[in-house]
Amino acid sequence: MSDTVGALLTARTERGGHPLLICDDQTLSYADADRRSAEVACGLLALGAGKGTHVGVLHPNGPEFVVTMLAAARIGAAVVPYSTFATAAELRTQLRDSDVSIMVSTPTYRGNDYRARLADTAGLPCLRHVLFDPPAGTVDAQLCAVEADVDGTDVLAIIYTSGSTGPPKGAIHTHAGLLGHQRNLNHIRGLGPSDVLFCNSPFFWVGGFAFGLLATIVAGSTLVCSNATDAGATLDLLEAVRPTVTNGFVAGIAHLTRHPSFARRRFTARRGNLYPIMAPEARPADPELRHNMLGMTEAGSVLLIDGDDGDQPEHRRGSFGRPAPNFETKVSDTGELCIRGPCVMQGYYGRVREDCFDVDGWFHTGDLVRVDEDGYFYYLTRAGAMIKTAGANVTPAEVVKAIAAQGFTAHVTGLPDDERGQIVAAVIVSDEPVDTDALVRALRADLSVYKVPRRFAVCRPEHIPMLSSGKVDMPSLAGLFDD
């Protein structure tokens, strides 16, 4: 089996004109991807790139990202995806941290001017080229010789974490590690050559890069994505291409369900987690009785998963499945999930191994979990997010769920307290006033008294502190409670 992207792409040339990617009005076939990436690969070689060169890619989901990624991977360069959300300061920090020498970027996207953001290269000694058009060269025998020198142990990508729990870090993944992991995951979820996968995860994060894009190429299937700002256009696309599988962020498609035409739309997917755009008979009556998934950048995408996509028994409510193949797992005395194995990252770029793994090679994920007697895992919270009040542990997710049952969206955190150590506090997201006394009375019917929030803040959605990754800035929530 192909253990490098170049060898995999060669093996997929039999797909010819079969679509690899459909993104709005653009279609990239497997033959097109092979030809165009070969030309860009030769352009990169002409610029002095080769095995081990770090090539940055700053593009939204679409053919340009795919072609540039494939081109860099074919010659053994390390692909470093950049977030289209990144500010100028964040781009500089990551460029300096990742030692990128060639940056290939879209000039603009959704009002963001990347020419301006990348104009100042002072203090970035490794950066030699910033390109807003992909380099193109004449394909010759040199490319074949360079490709032949790439093997599965070479670095394929340095993928940065989203930075929700600390500064983003670059996880190093090899060709064989990422491709082998996606091959295993495809087997579990049944993704094959005849499938059409709709994925709304950005390619610059591991979910879109690996569980979406690489998984599609491994399977020889078709990947569908959309950058349209008009929900109607995205719905038209989904009806036209008829996805069979959906995966990604449910929050990222919520706007589709609010479109006036949504009720009359007909979708065909029967598998995946984007229930709002699947056929009615595929939508679960109780989503918590379906296995969830847990993924992370350091694990090369999804870590906990289960191939059974049917309703589970009540005692398995909230299950995240079991570990994917080739992962060893253990739960520490503190309840933290630890992993190791050939699909785990090689480490964080620029960090020594001791900063990434313990002496026995375990990566400590920072996720607190429990495991039942059948080996199914249940996610609790992030280490450090657990609220310890008067000696009792409170999982924020449990409180968020109870508040949601009362019709409110909330973010829950712990606030320092001289008497209890911490108290439970909730930020209610609302444009209207909230009767928090009535909410407390309702919550006491579902939660133990120590789990009921003692402090509330009501905040408009636009005032919730956010990171550039689109995630809530949890450490900044405490500031909303300042008197």
C-alpha positions as CSV (number, residue, x, y, z in Angstrom):
1,M,0.0,0.0,0.0
2,S,1.2,3.5,-0.8
3,D,2.9,5.1,2.2
4,T,3.7,8.5,0.6
5,V,1.5,11.1,-1.0
6,G,3.4,10.9,-4.3
7,A,3.0,7.1,-4.5
8,L,-0.7,7.4,-3.5
9,L,-1.4,10.0,-6.2
10,T,0.3,7.8,-8.8
11,A,-1.9,4.9,-7.7
12,R,-5.0,7.1,-8.1
13,T,-4.3,8.1,-11.7
14,E,-6.5,5.2,-12.6
15,R,-9.4,7.4,-11.4
16,G,-8.6,9.7,-14.3
17,G,-11.4,12.2,-14.7
18,H,-13.2,11.1,-11.6
19,P,-13.7,14.2,-9.3
20,L,-11.3,14.4,-6.4
21,L,-12.7,17.7,-5.2
22,I,-15.9,19.7,-5.9
23,C,-15.8,23.1,-4.3
24,D,-18.8,25.3,-5.3
25,D,-18.3,25.9,-9.1
26,Q,-14.8,24.3,-9.3
27,T,-14.1,20.7,-9.9
28,L,-10.6,19.1,-9.6
29,S,-10.3,15.6,-11.1
30,Y,-7.7,13.1,-10.0
31,A,-6.0,13.6,-13.4
32,D,-6.0,17.3,-13.0
33,A,-4.6,17.1,-9.5
34,D,-1.8,14.9,-10.7
35,R,-0.9,17.1,-13.7
36,R,-1.2,20.5,-11.9
37,S,0.6,19.4,-8.8
38,A,3.5,18.0,-10.9
39,E,3.8,21.4,-12.5
40,V,3.8,23.3,-9.2
41,A,6.2,20.7,-7.7
42,C,8.7,21.5,-10.5
43,G,8.2,25.2,-9.9
44,L,9.0,24.6,-6.2
45,L,12.1,22.7,-7.2
46,A,13.2,25.6,-9.4
47,L,13.0,27.8,-6.3
48,G,15.4,25.5,-4.5
49,A,12.8,23.5,-2.5
50,G,13.3,19.9,-1.9
51,K,13.2,17.2,0.7
52,G,12.8,18.8,4.1
53,T,11.9,22.3,2.9
54,H,9.0,23.8,4.8
55,V,6.4,25.1,2.4
56,G,3.5,27.2,3.9
57,V,0.1,27.0,2.4
58,L,-2.4,29.8,3.1
59,H,-5.6,29.1,1.1
60,P,-9.2,28.4,1.9
61,N,-10.6,25.0,1.0
62,G,-10.5,24.5,-2.7
63,P,-8.3,23.3,-5.7
64,E,-5.5,25.7,-5.0
65,F,-4.9,24.3,-1.5
66,V,-5.1,20.7,-2.8
67,V,-2.7,21.3,-5.7
68,T,-0.1,23.2,-3.6
69,M,-0.3,20.6,-0.8
70,L,0.2,17.7,-3.2
71,A,3.0,19.5,-5.0
72,A,5.0,20.1,-1.8
73,A,4.4,16.6,-0.5
74,R,5.5,15.0,-3.8
75,I,9.0,16.4,-3.4
76,G,9.3,15.6,0.3
77,A,8.8,19.1,1.5
78,A,6.9,19.6,4.8
79,V,3.5,21.2,4.2
80,V,2.6,23.8,6.8
81,P,-1.0,24.9,6.5
82,Y,-1.9,28.3,7.7
83,S,-5.3,29.4,9.0
84,T,-7.3,31.9,6.9
85,F,-8.4,33.3,10.3
86,A,-4.9,34.3,11.3
87,T,-4.1,37.9,12.0
88,A,-0.8,39.5,10.8
89,A,0.7,39.0,14.2
90,E,-0.4,35.4,14.4
91,L,1.0,34.8,10.9
92,R,4.4,36.2,11.9
93,T,4.5,34.2,15.1
94,Q,3.8,30.9,13.2
95,L,6.1,31.8,10.3
96,R,8.9,32.3,12.8
97,D,8.0,29.2,14.8
98,S,7.7,26.9,11.8
99,D,10.8,28.0,9.8
100,V,8.8,28.2,6.5
101,S,11.1,29.2,3.6
102,I,8.4,29.3,0.8
103,M,4.9,30.7,1.5
104,V,2.2,30.1,-1.1
105,S,-0.8,32.2,-0.3
106,T,-4.1,33.4,-1.7
107,P,-3.9,37.2,-2.1
108,T,-7.3,37.9,-0.4
109,Y,-10.2,35.9,1.1
110,R,-13.4,37.2,2.6
111,G,-12.1,40.7,3.1
112,N,-8.7,39.6,4.4
113,D,-5.7,41.2,2.6
114,Y,-2.9,38.6,2.9
115,R,-0.6,40.7,0.7
116,A,-0.6,43.3,3.4
117,R,-0.3,40.8,6.2
118,L,2.7,39.1,4.6
119,A,4.4,42.3,3.4
120,D,6.7,42.6,6.4
121,T,9.2,39.7,6.4
122,A,11.8,41.4,8.6
123,G,12.9,39.1,11.4
124,L,11.9,36.0,9.5
125,P,15.4,34.7,8.3
126,C,14.1,31.4,6.9
127,L,11.4,33.0,4.7
128,R,12.8,33.4,1.2
129,H,9.7,33.5,-1.1
130,V,6.2,34.7,-0.6
131,L,4.1,33.7,-3.6
132,F,0.5,34.7,-4.5
133,D,0.5,32.6,-7.6
134,P,1.6,29.0,-7.4
135,P,5.0,28.5,-9.1
136,A,4.8,26.4,-12.3
137,G,7.6,24.6,-14.0
138,T,8.1,22.2,-16.8
139,V,7.7,18.6,-15.8
140,D,10.8,16.5,-16.4
141,A,12.7,13.5,-15.2
142,Q,14.0,15.4,-12.2
143,L,10.6,15.2,-10.5
144,C,10.5,11.4,-10.8
145,A,14.0,11.2,-9.2
146,V,13.0,13.5,-6.3
147,E,9.7,11.7,-5.7
148,A,11.6,8.3,-5.6
149,D,13.7,9.6,-2.7
150,V,10.7,10.3,-0.5
151,D,9.6,7.6,1.9
152,G,7.0,7.0,4.5
153,T,9.1,8.1,7.4
154,D,9.6,11.6,5.9
155,V,7.6,14.5,7.3
156,L,4.4,15.2,5.4
157,A,3.0,18.1,7.4
158,I,3.4,20.3,10.4
159,I,-0.2,21.0,11.5
160,Y,-0.8,23.7,14.1
161,T,-3.3,23.3,16.9
162,S,-6.1,25.8,17.1
163,G,-4.7,27.4,20.2
164,S,-7.8,27.1,22.3
165,T,-5.9,26.0,25.4
166,G,-2.5,27.7,24.8
167,P,-0.3,29.0,22.1
168,P,-0.7,27.0,18.8
169,K,1.9,24.3,18.5
170,G,3.0,22.5,15.3
171,A,2.4,18.8,15.4
172,I,4.8,16.9,13.1
173,H,3.3,14.0,11.1
174,T,4.9,11.6,8.6
175,H,3.5,10.4,5.3
176,A,3.1,6.8,6.6
177,G,1.6,7.9,9.9
178,L,-1.1,10.1,8.4
179,L,-2.0,8.0,5.4
180,G,-2.0,4.8,7.4
181,H,-4.3,6.3,10.0
182,Q,-6.7,7.6,7.4
183,R,-6.8,4.1,5.8
184,N,-7.8,2.6,9.1
185,L,-10.4,5.3,9.8
186,N,-11.8,4.8,6.2
187,H,-12.3,1.1,7.0
188,I,-14.2,1.9,10.2
189,R,-16.5,4.5,8.6
190,G,-16.9,2.6,5.3
191,L,-15.5,5.4,3.0
192,G,-14.8,3.9,-0.4
193,P,-14.3,4.9,-4.1
194,S,-18.0,5.3,-4.8
195,D,-18.6,7.7,-1.9
196,V,-19.1,11.5,-2.0
197,L,-17.9,13.1,1.3
198,F,-19.2,16.5,2.3
199,C,-16.8,18.0,4.9
200,N,-17.0,21.6,6.2
201,S,-13.8,21.4,8.2
202,P,-11.0,23.8,7.1
203,F,-8.1,22.1,5.3
204,F,-5.7,24.0,7.5
205,W,-6.8,22.1,10.6
206,V,-6.2,18.3,11.0
207,G,-9.9,17.4,10.6
208,G,-10.1,18.8,7.1
209,F,-6.5,18.1,6.1
210,A,-6.5,14.4,7.2
211,F,-10.0,13.1,8.0
212,G,-11.3,15.1,4.9
213,L,-8.8,15.6,2.2
214,L,-6.2,12.8,2.8
215,A,-8.9,10.3,3.6
216,T,-10.6,11.1,0.3
217,I,-7.5,10.5,-1.7
218,V,-6.7,7.3,0.2
219,A,-10.3,6.0,-0.6
220,G,-10.3,7.3,-4.2
221,S,-13.6,9.0,-3.4
222,T,-14.9,12.6,-4.0
223,L,-14.7,15.4,-1.5
224,V,-17.3,18.3,-1.5
225,C,-16.8,21.6,0.2
226,S,-18.2,25.1,-0.1
227,N,-16.9,28.6,0.6
228,A,-20.2,30.3,-0.5
229,T,-21.5,33.0,1.8
230,D,-25.0,32.4,0.4
231,A,-26.6,29.4,2.2
232,G,-28.9,28.8,-0.7
233,A,-25.9,28.3,-3.0
234,T,-24.4,25.7,-0.7
235,L,-27.8,23.9,-0.4
236,D,-28.0,23.9,-4.2
237,L,-24.6,22.3,-4.4
238,L,-25.4,19.6,-1.8
239,E,-28.6,18.7,-3.7
240,A,-26.7,18.5,-7.0
241,V,-23.7,16.4,-5.9
242,R,-25.7,14.1,-3.5
243,P,-23.2,13.4,-0.8
244,T,-23.3,9.9,0.8
245,V,-21.2,10.8,3.8
246,T,-21.0,14.0,5.9
247,N,-18.4,14.9,8.5
248,G,-17.4,18.1,10.2
249,F,-18.6,20.8,12.6
250,V,-22.4,20.9,13.1
251,A,-22.1,24.6,14.2
252,G,-20.6,25.4,10.8
253,I,-23.8,24.4,8.9
254,A,-26.3,25.8,11.3
255,H,-26.9,28.8,9.0
256,L,-28.0,26.3,6.2
257,T,-31.0,25.2,8.3
258,R,-32.2,28.8,8.7
259,H,-32.5,29.3,4.9
260,P,-36.1,29.8,3.8
261,S,-35.7,26.9,1.3
262,F,-34.3,24.4,3.7
263,A,-37.6,22.6,4.5
264,R,-38.1,21.6,0.9
265,R,-34.6,20.4,0.3
266,R,-33.9,16.7,-0.1
267,F,-30.5,15.2,0.9
268,T,-29.2,11.8,0.4
269,A,-26.4,11.2,3.0
270,R,-26.9,8.2,5.3
271,R,-23.7,8.3,7.2
272,G,-21.8,11.0,9.2
273,N,-22.3,13.5,11.9
274,L,-23.8,16.5,10.1
275,Y,-27.4,15.4,10.9
276,P,-29.2,18.6,9.8
277,I,-28.2,17.9,6.2
278,M,-28.9,14.2,6.1
279,A,-32.0,12.4,5.1
280,P,-34.8,12.6,7.7
281,E,-34.7,8.8,8.3
282,A,-31.0,9.1,9.1
283,R,-31.3,11.7,11.8
284,P,-31.3,10.2,15.3
285,A,-34.2,10.9,17.7
286,D,-31.6,11.2,20.4
287,P,-28.1,12.1,19.2
288,E,-26.6,11.2,22.6
289,L,-27.3,7.6,21.8
290,R,-25.1,7.7,18.7
291,H,-21.3,7.4,19.2
292,N,-19.5,10.7,19.1
293,M,-15.9,11.1,17.9
294,L,-12.9,12.6,19.6
295,G,-10.0,13.9,17.5
296,M,-6.9,16.0,18.0
297,T,-4.1,17.4,16.0
298,E,-1.5,15.3,17.8
299,A,-3.3,12.1,16.9
300,G,-3.5,12.9,13.2
301,S,-7.3,13.5,13.3
302,V,-9.9,11.1,14.9
303,L,-8.7,9.1,17.9
304,L,-12.0,7.7,19.4
305,I,-14.5,6.3,16.9
306,D,-16.9,3.5,16.3
307,G,-18.2,2.0,13.1
308,D,-21.7,1.3,14.6
309,D,-23.7,4.4,13.6
310,G,-27.0,3.1,15.0
311,D,-28.6,3.9,18.3
312,Q,-26.8,2.6,21.4
313,P,-28.3,1.2,24.6
314,E,-29.1,3.7,27.3
315,H,-26.1,2.7,29.4
316,R,-23.8,3.8,26.5
317,R,-25.3,7.3,26.3
318,G,-22.6,9.8,25.4
319,S,-20.1,7.3,24.2
320,F,-17.1,8.4,22.1
321,G,-16.4,4.9,20.8
322,R,-13.2,3.1,21.2
323,P,-9.6,3.9,20.2
324,A,-8.8,3.7,16.5
325,P,-6.3,0.9,15.4
326,N,-2.6,1.4,16.1
327,F,-3.2,3.5,19.2
328,E,-2.2,2.4,22.7
329,T,-4.2,4.1,25.4
330,K,-4.2,4.4,29.1
331,V,-6.0,6.6,31.6
332,S,-3.8,8.1,34.3
333,D,-4.6,8.3,38.0
334,T,-6.1,11.7,37.4
335,G,-8.4,10.5,34.6
336,E,-6.3,11.9,31.8
337,L,-6.2,10.1,28.4
338,C,-2.7,9.2,27.3
339,I,-1.8,7.8,23.9
340,R,1.1,6.4,21.9
341,G,1.7,4.5,18.7
342,P,2.8,4.9,15.1
343,C,0.0,7.4,14.2
344,V,0.8,9.8,17.0
345,M,2.7,12.9,16.0
346,Q,6.5,12.8,16.1
347,G,6.5,15.7,18.4
348,Y,6.0,19.5,18.4
349,Y,8.2,21.4,15.9
350,G,11.0,23.2,17.7
351,R,10.3,21.5,21.0
352,V,12.5,18.8,22.6
353,R,11.0,15.3,23.0
354,E,10.8,15.7,26.7
355,D,8.3,18.6,26.3
356,C,6.0,16.3,24.2
357,F,6.1,12.8,25.7
358,D,6.8,11.3,29.1
359,V,9.7,8.9,29.7
360,D,7.7,6.0,28.5
361,G,6.7,7.6,25.3
362,W,3.1,8.5,26.3
363,F,1.5,11.7,25.0
364,H,-0.7,13.2,27.7
365,T,-3.7,14.6,25.8
366,G,-5.1,16.9,28.4
367,D,-8.5,15.3,28.0
368,L,-10.2,13.8,31.0
369,V,-12.2,10.6,30.2
370,R,-13.8,7.5,31.8
371,V,-13.9,4.0,30.3
372,D,-16.7,1.5,30.8
373,E,-16.3,-2.2,31.2
374,D,-16.7,-2.8,27.5
375,G,-13.9,-0.4,26.6
376,Y,-16.0,2.5,25.4
377,F,-14.7,5.9,26.2
378,Y,-16.6,8.9,27.5
379,Y,-15.2,12.4,27.3
380,L,-15.6,14.5,30.5
381,T,-13.6,17.8,30.0
382,R,-10.2,19.3,29.5
383,A,-7.7,18.9,32.3
384,G,-7.7,22.2,34.1
385,A,-11.3,22.9,33.0
386,M,-12.7,20.7,35.8
387,I,-14.2,23.0,38.4
388,K,-13.4,21.9,42.0
389,T,-15.8,23.5,44.4
390,A,-15.8,22.8,48.1
391,G,-13.9,19.5,47.4
392,A,-16.4,18.3,44.7
393,N,-15.6,18.0,41.0
394,V,-18.0,19.7,38.5
395,T,-17.7,18.9,34.8
396,P,-18.6,22.1,32.8
397,A,-20.2,20.1,30.0
398,E,-22.8,18.7,32.4
399,V,-23.9,22.1,33.5
400,V,-23.9,23.4,29.9
401,K,-26.2,20.5,29.0
402,A,-28.6,21.3,31.8
403,I,-28.8,24.9,30.9
404,A,-29.4,24.0,27.3
405,A,-32.3,21.9,28.4
406,Q,-33.8,25.1,29.7
407,G,-33.5,26.7,26.2
408,F,-30.3,28.7,26.7
409,T,-26.8,28.6,25.3
410,A,-24.1,28.9,27.9
411,H,-20.4,28.7,28.6
412,V,-19.4,27.5,32.1
413,T,-16.2,28.2,34.0
414,G,-14.9,28.3,37.5
415,L,-14.2,31.5,39.4
416,P,-11.9,31.8,42.4
417,D,-13.6,31.8,45.8
418,D,-11.9,32.2,49.2
419,E,-14.3,29.8,50.9
420,R,-14.9,27.1,48.3
421,G,-11.8,27.3,46.2
422,Q,-13.9,27.8,43.1
423,I,-17.5,28.4,42.3
424,V,-19.4,27.4,39.2
425,A,-20.2,30.4,37.0
426,A,-22.2,30.5,33.7
427,V,-22.2,33.0,30.8
428,I,-25.6,32.9,29.2
429,V,-25.5,33.9,25.5
430,S,-28.6,36.0,24.8
431,D,-29.7,39.2,23.2
432,E,-32.5,39.5,25.8
433,P,-32.6,39.7,29.6
434,V,-32.6,36.4,31.4
435,D,-34.4,35.6,34.7
436,T,-31.5,33.8,36.3
437,D,-33.4,33.2,39.6
438,A,-36.0,31.2,37.6
439,L,-33.1,29.4,35.8
440,V,-31.5,28.4,39.1
441,R,-34.8,27.0,40.4
442,A,-35.1,24.9,37.2
443,L,-31.5,23.7,37.3
444,R,-31.9,22.5,40.9
445,A,-34.3,19.8,39.5
446,D,-31.6,18.4,37.3
447,L,-28.3,19.2,39.0
448,S,-26.8,18.6,42.5
449,V,-26.8,21.8,44.4
450,Y,-23.1,22.3,44.2
451,K,-23.2,22.1,40.4
452,V,-25.8,24.9,40.0
453,P,-24.0,28.1,39.0
454,R,-23.6,30.7,41.8
455,R,-22.7,33.5,39.4
456,F,-24.2,34.4,36.0
457,A,-23.4,36.9,33.3
458,V,-25.7,37.5,30.3
459,C,-23.8,38.4,27.2
460,R,-24.8,39.2,23.6
461,P,-23.2,36.7,21.1
462,E,-21.0,39.3,19.5
463,H,-19.5,40.2,22.9
464,I,-18.4,36.6,23.8
465,P,-14.5,36.6,23.7
466,M,-13.3,34.6,20.8
467,L,-10.0,33.4,19.4
468,S,-9.1,33.8,15.8
469,S,-9.7,30.1,15.4
470,G,-13.4,30.7,16.0
471,K,-13.4,29.0,19.4
472,V,-14.4,30.7,22.6
473,D,-11.5,32.2,24.6
474,M,-12.3,30.4,27.8
475,P,-9.7,32.1,30.0
476,S,-11.2,35.5,29.1
477,L,-14.7,34.5,30.2
478,A,-13.8,35.4,33.8
479,G,-13.6,39.0,32.8
480,L,-17.3,39.1,32.0
481,F,-18.0,38.6,35.7
482,D,-16.1,41.7,36.9
483,D,-18.2,43.9,39.0
